[in-house]
């Protein structure tokens, strides 16, 4: 998995844990106003879920094959390796 997939997955996991804590009346955010806490929790979960679903994460084997094909056909960005063989001026 690439770094973007890992970050989006972790953000979604944190949002889901936050939502679960709020559901069981645990306070993941140290706020006094319950409605504000629930609103912030809902917004955080919604944004994290939308980002995770919007991005094409290539998590499955089929997804990895699709990504490889796109890279072979130069239809996506390919990370360039830093070639250390060329000398830089000193």
Buried (B, 14 or more C-beta within 10 A) or exposed (E): EEEEBEEBBEBBEBBEEBBEBBEEEEEBEEEEEEEEBBEBBBEBBEEBBEBBEEEEBBEEEEBEEBBEEBEEEEEEEEEEEEEEEEEEEE
